[in-house]
Amino acid sequence: MSFYGWEVADSAALDALAGRLERAGVAAARGSRVLADERRVKDLIVFADPLGNRLEAFHGAEIAAEPFRPGRSISGFRTGPLGMGHAVLTVERLDDVLPFYRDVLGFALSDYILKPFKAFFLHVNPRHHSLAFIETGTNGVHHMMLELFSLDDVGQAYDIALMNPEGIGSTLGRHTNDHVTSFYSWSPSGFMVEYGWGGRLVEPGNWKPAEYAVGPSLWGHDRTWLPEDKRAEARAMRMKLAD
């Protein structure tokens, strides 16, 4: 992905964020009028996280006059005040990024898992997580998630995806922490897209994070991207939940 966009409430919130970044020693530049018009926002600032990922914070996003019309008949995407969905990045070391996102940008920890891989989940609104990091030893994009209003939409999309089984990154399953029922498919760009339904909401400011020692999924989600020993560990954790 070329950049990640994060919306703030208004111009005062954007200026406050720019000030926090400056005090933390993070260079932030005001986006040009041409860039703001291209992004269809009133104003934005541009900066980078400790891994070099380009971030853009903005306010005043333009609202389309007509609702989005998908390419096939579906119930629609759960977005609005919850944002687009979520993004998950792979990182060499979690300690390289968590302090920046939590202490400087103000993301809050939802929960975390340590087995069969380390992953930390962060929220900025009532969506369980808008951003998460998986420690893999390399920096990159793991997946982006889109949430539907109907479980049937997910099931029908899974039927379509099964026509090309090599393109499935994780089978249909349900997560333990955010309660989403979903599957993952590989995009042409080499990262996965999670297509899901039933996401859990949190209460920002009153949420208590915890470790999910039972693993990332209640059932399903056999992860083709994991090495075989980790896939076996994940399956064993799901079997234990099924006992």
VEXTISE-853603 format. One record per residue (C-alpha): residue number from 1; residue in one letter; z, x, y. Coordinates in Angstrom, 1 decimal, always signed. Layout:
% VEXTISE-853603
@i NUM aa A zz Z xx X yy Y
...
% end
This chain:
% VEXTISE-853603
@i 1 aa M zz +0.0 xx +0.0 yy +0.0
@i 2 aa S zz -0.8 xx +1.2 yy +3.5
@i 3 aa F zz +2.3 xx -0.2 yy +5.2
@i 4 aa Y zz +5.2 xx -2.7 yy +4.9
@i 5 aa G zz +5.9 xx -5.3 yy +7.6
@i 6 aa W zz +9.4 xx -6.6 yy +8.3
@i 7 aa E zz +9.9 xx -9.5 yy +10.8
@i 8 aa V zz +12.8 xx -9.6 yy +13.3
@i 9 aa A zz +13.9 xx -12.6 yy +15.3
@i 10 aa D zz +12.6 xx -11.8 yy +18.8
@i 11 aa S zz +11.9 xx -9.0 yy +21.3
@i 12 aa A zz +15.6 xx -8.3 yy +21.8
@i 13 aa A zz +16.1 xx -7.8 yy +18.1
@i 14 aa L zz +13.0 xx -5.5 yy +18.0
@i 15 aa D zz +14.4 xx -3.4 yy +20.9
@i 16 aa A zz +17.8 xx -3.2 yy +19.2
@i 17 aa L zz +16.2 xx -2.0 yy +16.0
@i 18 aa A zz +14.2 xx +0.7 yy +18.0
@i 19 aa G zz +17.5 xx +1.8 yy +19.5
@i 20 aa R zz +19.2 xx +2.1 yy +16.1
@i 21 aa L zz +16.3 xx +4.1 yy +14.8
@i 22 aa E zz +16.4 xx +6.5 yy +17.8
@i 23 aa R zz +20.2 xx +7.0 yy +17.4
@i 24 aa A zz +19.6 xx +7.8 yy +13.7
@i 25 aa G zz +17.0 xx +10.4 yy +14.6
@i 26 aa V zz +14.0 xx +8.4 yy +13.3
@i 27 aa A zz +10.9 xx +8.5 yy +15.5
@i 28 aa A zz +9.6 xx +5.0 yy +16.3
@i 29 aa A zz +6.5 xx +4.2 yy +18.4
@i 30 aa R zz +5.6 xx +1.0 yy +20.1
@i 31 aa G zz +2.5 xx -0.5 yy +18.5
@i 32 aa S zz -0.6 xx -0.7 yy +20.7
@i 33 aa R zz -1.9 xx -4.0 yy +22.0
@i 34 aa V zz -4.9 xx -3.5 yy +19.8
@i 35 aa L zz -2.7 xx -3.1 yy +16.7
@i 36 aa A zz -0.5 xx -6.1 yy +17.6
@i 37 aa D zz -3.6 xx -8.2 yy +18.0
@i 38 aa E zz -4.9 xx -6.9 yy +14.7
@i 39 aa R zz -1.6 xx -7.8 yy +13.0
@i 40 aa R zz -1.6 xx -11.2 yy +14.9
@i 41 aa V zz +1.9 xx -10.6 yy +16.3
@i 42 aa K zz +3.4 xx -10.4 yy +19.8
@i 43 aa D zz +4.9 xx -6.9 yy +19.5
@i 44 aa L zz +5.7 xx -4.3 yy +16.9
@i 45 aa I zz +7.1 xx -0.8 yy +16.4
@i 46 aa V zz +5.9 xx +1.7 yy +13.8
@i 47 aa F zz +8.1 xx +4.2 yy +11.9
@i 48 aa A zz +8.5 xx +5.8 yy +8.5
@i 49 aa D zz +11.2 xx +5.8 yy +5.9
@i 50 aa P zz +12.6 xx +9.0 yy +4.4
@i 51 aa L zz +9.8 xx +9.0 yy +1.8
@i 52 aa G zz +7.1 xx +8.7 yy +4.4
@i 53 aa N zz +6.3 xx +5.1 yy +3.8
@i 54 aa R zz +4.9 xx +3.5 yy +6.9
@i 55 aa L zz +7.0 xx +0.6 yy +8.1
@i 56 aa E zz +6.1 xx -1.9 yy +10.9
@i 57 aa A zz +8.8 xx -4.2 yy +12.4
@i 58 aa F zz +7.4 xx -7.1 yy +14.4
@i 59 aa H zz +8.2 xx -10.4 yy +16.1
@i 60 aa G zz +6.2 xx -13.4 yy +17.1
@i 61 aa A zz +3.8 xx -13.8 yy +14.2
@i 62 aa E zz +0.9 xx -16.1 yy +14.8
@i 63 aa I zz +1.0 xx -19.4 yy +12.8
@i 64 aa A zz -2.3 xx -20.6 yy +11.4
@i 65 aa A zz -3.5 xx -24.1 yy +12.5
@i 66 aa E zz -4.4 xx -25.0 yy +8.9
@i 67 aa P zz -2.3 xx -24.4 yy +5.8
@i 68 aa F zz -3.4 xx -21.8 yy +3.2
@i 69 aa R zz -5.9 xx -23.1 yy +0.7
@i 70 aa P zz -5.7 xx -21.2 yy -2.6
@i 71 aa G zz -8.7 xx -20.5 yy -4.8
@i 72 aa R zz -7.5 xx -22.9 yy -7.5
@i 73 aa S zz -5.2 xx -25.9 yy -7.5
@i 74 aa I zz -1.6 xx -24.7 yy -7.4
@i 75 aa S zz +1.6 xx -26.0 yy -5.9
@i 76 aa G zz +1.7 xx -23.2 yy -3.3
@i 77 aa F zz +3.8 xx -20.1 yy -2.6
@i 78 aa R zz +7.5 xx -20.1 yy -1.6
@i 79 aa T zz +7.4 xx -18.1 yy +1.6
@i 80 aa G zz +8.4 xx -19.3 yy +5.1
@i 81 aa P zz +11.8 xx -18.1 yy +6.2
@i 82 aa L zz +12.2 xx -16.2 yy +2.9
@i 83 aa G zz +9.2 xx -13.9 yy +3.6
@i 84 aa M zz +6.2 xx -13.2 yy +1.5
@i 85 aa G zz +8.1 xx -12.4 yy -1.7
@i 86 aa H zz +9.4 xx -8.9 yy -2.5
@i 87 aa A zz +8.3 xx -5.4 yy -3.0
@i 88 aa V zz +9.7 xx -2.9 yy -5.5
@i 89 aa L zz +9.2 xx +0.9 yy -4.9
@i 90 aa T zz +9.6 xx +3.8 yy -7.4
@i 91 aa V zz +11.6 xx +6.7 yy -6.0
@i 92 aa E zz +12.4 xx +10.2 yy -7.1
@i 93 aa R zz +16.1 xx +9.8 yy -6.2
@i 94 aa L zz +17.8 xx +6.6 yy -5.0
@i 95 aa D zz +20.1 xx +8.5 yy -2.7
@i 96 aa D zz +17.1 xx +9.6 yy -0.7
@i 97 aa V zz +16.4 xx +6.0 yy +0.5
@i 98 aa L zz +19.4 xx +3.7 yy +0.1
@i 99 aa P zz +21.4 xx +5.0 yy +3.1
@i 100 aa F zz +18.4 xx +4.5 yy +5.4
@i 101 aa Y zz +17.6 xx +1.0 yy +4.3
@i 102 aa R zz +21.3 xx -0.1 yy +4.2
@i 103 aa D zz +22.9 xx +1.8 yy +7.1
@i 104 aa V zz +20.0 xx +2.1 yy +9.5
@i 105 aa L zz +17.8 xx -1.0 yy +8.8
@i 106 aa G zz +20.7 xx -3.2 yy +7.8
@i 107 aa F zz +19.5 xx -4.3 yy +4.3
@i 108 aa A zz +22.4 xx -5.6 yy +2.1
@i 109 aa L zz +22.9 xx -4.8 yy -1.6
@i 110 aa S zz +22.4 xx -7.8 yy -3.9
@i 111 aa D zz +23.2 xx -6.1 yy -7.2
@i 112 aa Y zz +22.0 xx -3.2 yy -9.4
@i 113 aa I zz +21.3 xx -2.2 yy -12.9
@i 114 aa L zz +21.7 xx +1.3 yy -14.5
@i 115 aa K zz +20.2 xx +0.6 yy -18.0
@i 116 aa P zz +17.5 xx +0.9 yy -19.3
@i 117 aa F zz +16.5 xx +2.2 yy -15.9
@i 118 aa K zz +18.3 xx +2.5 yy -12.5
@i 119 aa A zz +17.3 xx -0.2 yy -10.0
@i 120 aa F zz +19.0 xx -1.4 yy -6.8
@i 121 aa F zz +18.1 xx -4.8 yy -5.2
@i 122 aa L zz +18.4 xx -5.5 yy -1.4
@i 123 aa H zz +18.2 xx -8.6 yy +0.6
@i 124 aa V zz +17.5 xx -9.4 yy +4.3
@i 125 aa N zz +17.5 xx -13.2 yy +4.1
@i 126 aa P zz +18.6 xx -15.8 yy +1.4
@i 127 aa R zz +16.0 xx -14.6 yy -1.1
@i 128 aa H zz +17.9 xx -12.6 yy -3.8
@i 129 aa H zz +15.9 xx -9.5 yy -2.9
@i 130 aa S zz +13.1 xx -8.7 yy -0.6
@i 131 aa L zz +13.1 xx -5.0 yy -1.5
@i 132 aa A zz +14.2 xx -3.0 yy -4.5
@i 133 aa F zz +14.0 xx +0.6 yy -5.7
@i 134 aa I zz +13.6 xx +1.9 yy -9.3
@i 135 aa E zz +14.6 xx +5.6 yy -9.9
@i 136 aa T zz +11.7 xx +7.0 yy -11.9
@i 137 aa G zz +11.4 xx +10.6 yy -10.7
@i 138 aa T zz +8.3 xx +9.8 yy -8.6
@i 139 aa N zz +7.7 xx +8.0 yy -5.3
@i 140 aa G zz +5.2 xx +5.1 yy -5.3
@i 141 aa V zz +4.7 xx +1.4 yy -5.5
@i 142 aa H zz +6.0 xx -0.4 yy -8.6
@i 143 aa H zz +5.1 xx -4.0 yy -7.9
@i 144 aa M zz +5.0 xx -6.8 yy -5.4
@i 145 aa M zz +6.2 xx -10.3 yy -6.2
@i 146 aa L zz +4.8 xx -13.8 yy -5.3
@i 147 aa E zz +6.9 xx -16.9 yy -6.0
@i 148 aa L zz +5.4 xx -20.3 yy -6.8
@i 149 aa F zz +6.8 xx -23.8 yy -6.4
@i 150 aa S zz +6.0 xx -24.8 yy -10.0
@i 151 aa L zz +6.7 xx -23.1 yy -13.3
@i 152 aa D zz +3.5 xx -24.7 yy -14.6
@i 153 aa D zz +1.5 xx -22.6 yy -12.1
@i 154 aa V zz +3.1 xx -19.5 yy -13.6
@i 155 aa G zz +2.4 xx -20.6 yy -17.2
@i 156 aa Q zz -1.3 xx -21.4 yy -16.4
@i 157 aa A zz -1.7 xx -18.1 yy -14.7
@i 158 aa Y zz -0.2 xx -16.4 yy -17.7
@i 159 aa D zz -2.8 xx -18.1 yy -19.9
@i 160 aa I zz -5.5 xx -16.7 yy -17.6
@i 161 aa A zz -4.0 xx -13.2 yy -17.7
@i 162 aa L zz -3.8 xx -13.3 yy -21.5
@i 163 aa M zz -7.6 xx -13.4 yy -21.5
@i 164 aa N zz -7.3 xx -9.7 yy -20.6
@i 165 aa P zz -4.1 xx -8.6 yy -22.4
@i 166 aa E zz -4.5 xx -4.9 yy -21.4
@i 167 aa G zz -3.9 xx -6.0 yy -17.8
@i 168 aa I zz -0.4 xx -7.4 yy -18.5
@i 169 aa G zz +2.3 xx -5.0 yy -17.4
@i 170 aa S zz +5.3 xx -7.2 yy -18.5
@i 171 aa T zz +5.1 xx -10.3 yy -20.7
@i 172 aa L zz +6.5 xx -13.7 yy -19.6
@i 173 aa G zz +10.3 xx -13.6 yy -19.3
@i 174 aa R zz +13.3 xx -14.4 yy -17.1
@i 175 aa H zz +15.4 xx -12.0 yy -15.1
@i 176 aa T zz +19.2 xx -11.9 yy -15.3
@i 177 aa N zz +19.9 xx -11.3 yy -11.6
@i 178 aa D zz +17.4 xx -13.3 yy -9.5
@i 179 aa H zz +16.8 xx -15.9 yy -12.3
@i 180 aa V zz +13.0 xx -15.7 yy -11.8
@i 181 aa T zz +10.7 xx -16.6 yy -14.7
@i 182 aa S zz +7.6 xx -14.5 yy -14.3
@i 183 aa F zz +5.1 xx -12.1 yy -15.8
@i 184 aa Y zz +3.5 xx -8.9 yy -14.3
@i 185 aa S zz -0.1 xx -7.9 yy -14.3
@i 186 aa W zz -1.8 xx -4.7 yy -13.2
@i 187 aa S zz -3.7 xx -4.8 yy -9.9
@i 188 aa P zz -6.9 xx -2.7 yy -9.3
@i 189 aa S zz -4.8 xx -0.4 yy -7.1
@i 190 aa G zz -2.6 xx +0.6 yy -10.0
@i 191 aa F zz +0.6 xx -1.2 yy -9.1
@i 192 aa M zz +1.8 xx -4.5 yy -10.6
@i 193 aa V zz +1.9 xx -8.0 yy -9.2
@i 194 aa E zz +4.8 xx -10.2 yy -10.4
@i 195 aa Y zz +3.9 xx -14.0 yy -10.5
@i 196 aa G zz +7.1 xx -16.1 yy -10.8
@i 197 aa W zz +9.1 xx -19.2 yy -10.2
@i 198 aa G zz +12.8 xx -20.2 yy -9.8
@i 199 aa G zz +14.2 xx -17.5 yy -7.6
@i 200 aa R zz +17.9 xx -17.4 yy -6.9
@i 201 aa L zz +19.2 xx -17.6 yy -3.3
@i 202 aa V zz +22.1 xx -15.6 yy -1.9
@i 203 aa E zz +24.4 xx -16.2 yy +1.1
@i 204 aa P zz +23.9 xx -13.2 yy +3.4
@i 205 aa G zz +27.2 xx -11.9 yy +4.7
@i 206 aa N zz +29.2 xx -13.4 yy +1.9
@i 207 aa W zz +27.5 xx -12.0 yy -1.2
@i 208 aa K zz +29.4 xx -9.6 yy -3.4
@i 209 aa P zz +27.1 xx -7.2 yy -5.3
@i 210 aa A zz +27.8 xx -6.3 yy -8.9
@i 211 aa E zz +26.3 xx -4.3 yy -11.7
@i 212 aa Y zz +24.2 xx -6.2 yy -14.3
@i 213 aa A zz +25.2 xx -4.3 yy -17.4
@i 214 aa V zz +23.4 xx -6.8 yy -19.7
@i 215 aa G zz +20.0 xx -5.5 yy -18.6
@i 216 aa P zz +17.3 xx -6.8 yy -16.3
@i 217 aa S zz +16.0 xx -9.8 yy -18.4
@i 218 aa L zz +17.5 xx -12.6 yy -20.4
@i 219 aa W zz +14.4 xx -12.9 yy -22.5
@i 220 aa G zz +10.8 xx -11.6 yy -22.5
@i 221 aa H zz +9.5 xx -9.1 yy -20.0
@i 222 aa D zz +8.5 xx -6.6 yy -22.6
@i 223 aa R zz +7.6 xx -3.8 yy -20.2
@i 224 aa T zz +4.4 xx -1.9 yy -21.2
@i 225 aa W zz +5.0 xx +0.6 yy -18.5
@i 226 aa L zz +8.2 xx +1.9 yy -20.0
@i 227 aa P zz +8.2 xx +4.8 yy -22.5
@i 228 aa E zz +8.8 xx +3.6 yy -26.0
@i 229 aa D zz +12.5 xx +4.7 yy -26.2
@i 230 aa K zz +13.3 xx +2.7 yy -23.1
@i 231 aa R zz +11.3 xx -0.3 yy -24.3
@i 232 aa A zz +13.4 xx -0.2 yy -27.5
@i 233 aa E zz +16.6 xx +0.0 yy -25.4
@i 234 aa A zz +15.5 xx -3.0 yy -23.3
@i 235 aa R zz +14.7 xx -5.0 yy -26.4
@i 236 aa A zz +18.1 xx -4.2 yy -27.9
@i 237 aa M zz +19.8 xx -5.5 yy -24.7
@i 238 aa R zz +17.8 xx -8.7 yy -24.9
@i 239 aa M zz +18.7 xx -9.2 yy -28.6
@i 240 aa K zz +22.4 xx -8.7 yy -27.8
@i 241 aa L zz +22.1 xx -11.5 yy -25.2
@i 242 aa A zz +20.5 xx -13.7 yy -27.8
@i 243 aa D zz +23.4 xx -13.3 yy -30.3
% end
